[in-house]
Amino acid sequence: MRWCSASLKVEVADRALRGQDRFLSRRTLMVTGERAEESPARAHYAAFEPHRTDTRNGTRRRRHVDHFRPVHAWSEAKVWDILRRLRVMPAFPYQVGFSRLSCAFCIFGNADQFATLKWMDANRFARLVNYEKDFGCTIKRDRGFDQLASEGALYHAARSRPDLVAACLSERPLQTVLTEDWILPVGAYGTGGGPL
């Protein structure tokens, strides 16, 4: 069962908004980047609505929280176009071939992603394979990391650009995210592998 998005992303923000008095008796705007094109579920989200933690009409502990999704109606092409126009460097994983960014070993990863990750980060991959054995369950209901990776193909850009692979795995902050030499990354318009 997937619990990561709700428990590690959404609920953390909800708890922060509900648990701090500084959000009471004032207006707060939660801004997130979901796009309708990403999945049928996200297509039903409103671009602007009261946030789930909003209690503006309550009788005690009033909290006015709106939720704004400014790129909800944007296509992937529009996202890449605005990044190009503003000269914002595409994230390194997109440059090595990944078509979506989430946790590296996300449950929605596909065989090619896992084959590439096995090559890029062999130690972490082996640790996760061992966890599957220890816990008696696999990342997918019918297959584990090893089988998935064996069914996939390594992204060519990852193999040919060790500098980008190192950048993907680096913990050092970037000096700048702007670039004069903007190139559409090879991961653009890929399969994604996200929730459908």
Secondary structure, DSSP 8 states (H G I E B T S, - for coil): ---HIIIIIIHHHHHHHHH-GGGTTSEEEEE----GGG-HHHHTS-SEEE-TT--TT-SSS--EEEEE-TTTT--HHHHHHHHHHTTB---HHHHHT-SS-S-TT-TT--HHHHHHHHHH-HHHHHHHHHHHHHHT--SSSS--HHHHHHHS---HHHHH-HHHHHHHH--S--S-SB-SS----TTTT-------
